[in-house]
């Protein structure tokens, strides 16, 4: 489990910079249904869930 160093807001901003295909709409209801949002992001980015988890870990080091 990665140590969280960045706020969720910072993570969203970085994700949108790294993947311009993402929009604010992709993060709506993240606090209510995190798993659903993660599955949706993985599909949109054509990544596996493991790859997406690795991207979030990288966000913490960037």
C-alpha positions in Angstrom: 0.0 0.0 0.0 1.4 3.3 -1.1 1.7 6.1 1.4 -0.6 9.0 0.4 1.4 12.2 0.1 -0.8 14.2 -2.3 -4.4 15.3 -1.8 -7.1 13.8 -4.0 -7.4 17.2 -5.6 -3.7 17.2 -6.6 -4.0 13.6 -7.8 -6.9 14.5 -10.1 -5.0 17.5 -11.5 -2.0 15.4 -12.3 -4.0 12.6 -13.8 -5.8 15.1 -16.1 -2.3 16.5 -17.1 -0.9 13.0 -17.8 -4.1 11.9 -19.6 -5.8 14.8 -21.4 -8.6 12.5 -22.3 -9.9 12.7 -18.7 -12.3 15.4 -17.6 -13.8 16.5 -14.3 -16.8 14.4 -15.2 -14.7 11.3 -14.9 -14.2 12.0 -11.2 -17.8 12.8 -10.2 -19.1 10.8 -7.2 -15.5 9.5 -6.5 -16.2 9.8 -2.8 -19.4 7.8 -3.1 -18.3 5.0 -5.4 -14.5 4.9 -5.6 -14.4 1.3 -7.0 -16.8 2.3 -9.8 -14.8 5.3 -10.6 -11.6 3.3 -10.7 -13.1 0.7 -13.0 -14.4 3.5 -15.3 -11.0 5.2 -15.4 -9.3 1.9 -16.2 -11.6 1.3 -19.1 -11.3 4.9 -20.4 -7.5 4.8 -20.2 -7.3 1.2 -21.5 -5.4 0.1 -18.5 -5.8 -2.9 -16.2 -6.7 -2.2 -12.6 -3.2 -3.1 -11.6 -1.7 -0.6 -14.1 -4.1 2.0 -12.8 -3.0 1.3 -9.2 0.6 1.7 -10.3 -0.2 5.1 -11.9 -1.7 6.3 -8.6 1.4 5.1 -6.8 3.6 7.0 -9.3 1.5 10.1 -8.6 2.7 10.0 -5.0 6.3 10.0 -6.1 6.0 12.7 -8.9 
